[in-house]
Amino acid sequence: MLEEYHDEILSCTGCGFCKKSYYAYSFVQKESDYPKGKIMIAYGLLTGELNEDENVVKSLQKCSLCKRCEEDCPSLIKIADVIRAARYDLKTLLPPHQNLLKNFNEKNNIFGDENFEKEGGEIAFFMGCLTNREMKDVVISLFDKLGLNVNIVGGCCGYPIHKIGRESNEKNKERLRERNFDRIVMACPNGMLALREFNPIHISQFILSLGIKGNRKDKNYIYHDPAFLGRYLGIYDEPRQVIKKFGNLVEFNENRSKARQCGGEIEFRLAFPDEAGEMAEYLAKEAKKMGATIVTASPHCYSHLKEFADVIDIVQLIEENIA
């Protein structure tokens, strides 16, 4: 797969602009910790000048694929795509990733959890692994409050498996094709990317389409842009519009396409918990200075940030405050 990115890799001039967003973190110490270094590793693997070993595997997996570095790349290199392609060519997986793959193949859930499902109408809510674990009851309560008989589809979208460099099966896509739902709603950006052929919409977009009114409070909320909702899917405005229905919106100094990654992508934080923790703490400190509760719009981000900060997922915010 890496061969497909031959020209992309050679476009790297080694300027180092991609290092800019990493200077705040103490765990970034070696050249291979930076995107530039990972491009060099990909080049070495492609040309055969570098052999796969433990350090190579760790370096290529020590990246959440958030695309923040691409915002600063003057050569417009698709850095995340190059790193992901290099992972597909690796023969070895890190132990935490082996467990994710095993659970996915055996249970259709990266944690090995039981997938909640419910038959309903022509609108489907695709639950996914993280939403299933973190917010299942909140999702059920939300649709009950909305008076909607939604078909809840369980199972893993497979995107975390794709990110570690392995193929995911098509079983859930086949189920969705068979049902031909009028609309598919999701709370997880990973799932939206994995199932984009079905044109899913984010829960924030769905709520806005319903014209729901909120019980507004004089409370400050600071929105954290999930990388895969923002930089990948281009969804920035709708979550902010939802937040404004329920309280006061304030912003991180770096937001929208420049937003910092929280470290919450499950495959990243399981393999590199200390690094992921430092990334979350950075955001937690800034939110505390602003006197605001963090709102995010991804179960990956929520399940990680809750260990470090006062945080709520947008699904929870809606469920608690709809009129």
N, C-alpha and C positions, 0 to 999 in steps of 0.2 A: 504493500500500500504506500510505503514511503516514496517509492519511485514516482508516484503521481505528483509529488510536491518537489521534484528536482529543481525546477526553475524558481519556485518560491524560496527554497532554502538558499540558493545561490544569490538571491536578491538581498540577503542580509549583508549590510556593509560593516557590521560590528560597531556601529556608532555608540551604542549604549544608552540611547534614549529610553529604551524599555526598562531600564533600571529605576527610573524616576519614582514610580509608585511603590517601590520596595524599600526605600531608604529608611522608612519609619520602623522597620521590623528588625529585631536583633538576630533572628534566626537566619537571615540572609547574609551569609559570610563568604561563600565560595562562588566563583564564576559560574559554576554549574547550577547554582540556586537561581540565577537570573534567566529570563527568557532567552537572551543572547547566547548564554552558555548551553541551553537546551537545543537551540538551533544548531550549534556547533556539534553537539553530540549526535543529533539527527544526521548531520552531514557525514560524520565519521562512520555511522552505521551504514549509511547509504553507499559510501565509497569502499567500505570494507576495511578502512583504516582503524576502526574501533570495534572491539568485540563486546558482546553483551556480557555484563557481569553484574554483581549486586549493586555496585555504585551507579552504574548506568540505569538500571531498573528504578532505583530509588529516585534518582534525579529526574527521570522522565515522569514518574508518578507524583513527584512533589510539586504539583501544579494543579489548581482547581479548574483550569481551562476557562477562567472568568472573562478573558479578553480585555482586561484593564490595560495591559501592556500594549495592546494593539492601538489604543487611543493615542499613544505617544510615538508610534513607529512611523517615521517619515517615509519608509519604503512600502508602507501599507501591506506588510507581510501578514498572512493569516496564520499567526503563531500558534493559536490553539489547535487549528486543523493539522499543522505539521506535527505537533506534540502527540495529538491523538493518533495520527497515522503511524508514528514511531512506536506507540504502544501496541498497535495491532501487529507489528512485526516482531515484538518481543515474545520469547518463548516462556518467560517466567512471570508469574504474578506474585505480588506481595501477599503474605498470609491473610491479612484482613480482606483482601480482594478475592482470594480463593474461597473464603467463607461466604462472601456475598454471592459469588457465582454458583456455589453449591446450593445455597438456599433458593436462589432464583430458579435453578434447574429442577429442584425437587419440590418446591412449595409455591412457585410463582410469586414469591415474595422475598426480597433480599434479606429480611430479618428472620424468615421462617415463620412469621406470624400467620394466623388464620385470616383470610381475606373476607371482610364483611361485604355482603351483597344484598340487594333488595329489588324485587320486581316493582315496576311502576309504569309511568306513561311514556311518552315519546321523547321526553328530554332525559338525557343521561348525565349523571355525574360520575366521572371516572375517578375513583378514590386514590389509587396508587399506594405505595408502601408507607411513605412518610405520613401522609394525611390519615391513612388507616390507623397508624400507631398513635399519632399525636392529637388528632382532632375528629375522630370518628363520631363521637357523641355530639360534638358541636355541629358538625355537618348535618346530622339527622335532625337535630333541634332546629337548625336554621330553615331547612326546607319545610318542616312542620309549621313553623311560624309564618312562612310565606304561603302556606296552604297549597303547596305544589307536590303532586304525587310523582316524584322523580325516580327514575330507574338508577339505582346505585350499582355501578360495575366495579368489581374488585380486581385485584391482581397488580402485577408490576408492569410498568410501561417499558422497562428494559433499558432506559437511558443511562442509568448508572453503570450498567454492564458495558454499554457502548463506550462510555467515557474511560473505562479502565483498559479498553482495547480488545474486547471480545464481542462476538456476534450474539445478539439476543434473539430468542425465538419469536415467531409471528402469531402465537396462539391468541393473544388478546386482540390483535388487529383483525384476525379472522372472525372473532366473536363480534366485533363492532361492525364489520362488513355485513355479517349475516343479519344483524338487527336493524341496520339502516336508520339510526335515530335522527330525529329532526335537528337536534342540537346536542352537542357534547360540551359540558362545562367542567372545568378543572380548577383546582387550587394550586397545582404544582407546575411550575414552568418546565421542569424536566419532562414531565408527561406530555405537555403541550408540544414540545419539540419532537418527542418520540412518535406522537400520534398526529403530526401536523397534516397528514394527508386527509384527515377527517375535519379539518378546520375547527378545532376546539377553541372555545373562548375562555378567558380567565374569569374567575368568580366576580372580580371587580367590574368587568365589562358586563357580565350578566345582570348584576344588581343595578347598574346604571340603566340598562335597557328596560328594567321593570319600573323605573321611576320611583323607587322606594324612598320614603321620607325617614329621617332619623331623629332620635332624641338627642339634640345637640347639647354638649357639655362645654363649660369653659375650662377645657383641659388641653394641654399641649402634647401633640403627637409629632414625633420626628420620623419621617419615612426613610426606611432603608431600601434602596433599589436592589432587588436580587439581580445578580449578573445575568442569569438565564432568562429572566423576564424582561430586563431592560436591554442590555447590549445584544442579546441574541434575538429577542422577539420584538424589540422596539416599543414595548408597553411601559410608558412612563406616566402618562397623564391620568388614566382611569383610576389607579389606586389613590392618587392624590385627591381626585374629585370625590371619591368615596369617603376618605378621611375628613374632608371639609364638611361633610354632612353631619359628622359626629363630634367635631372638636376643632381646635386650632392647629393648623399645619405649620411646622417649622422644618428647616432643612439642615442636613449636614453640610459642612463647608464644601465637601466633595460629593456631588450628587449627580443623578441621571447618568449619562454615559461615562462620567468621571468617578462614579461611586466606587468606594472601596469594597472589596470582597470581605465577607464576614468569616470565611473559613468553614461555612456550614455544609458544603457539599459532602454527602455522607461518605463517599469513597475517599475523599481527601482527609477528613477529620479522623476517620478510623485508622488510617495509616500514619497520619502525622498530627496527633492530638495536641502536642505542645505548640506547634506552629499555628494550628487552627485556633487555639485558645488565645494566642497573642493577637491574632487578627480581630477576634471578637472583642477582646478587652480594649483595643484601640477605639472601636465604635462605642462601646459602653461608656468609656470616659468622656467622649465628646457629647453623648446624649445626656449624661449626668450634668455636665456643665450647662447645657441648654435647659435643664429642668424639664425634660420631656420623656415620655414613654415611647420606646421604639415600636413602630408598626412596620412589619414586613409582609411580603405577599408571596412567601414560599415556605412550605413546611420544613425544607432543609435548613433555611435560615432560622426559622423560629425554634426548631428543636435544638439548635446549637446555641443561639443567643440567649435563650432562657437560663442557661447556666451562668451567665455573666452580667445580665442586665435586666431592667424592667422592660419587658417586651410582650407584645401581643401580635398574633397573626391577624391579617385583615378579615379572615373568616370569623374569628372570635369577636373582633370589633363589630362586625355587622350583626352577628347573632345577638350580642348583648344590647345593642342600641337601636335596632329597627323599631319604628313606631308601630 
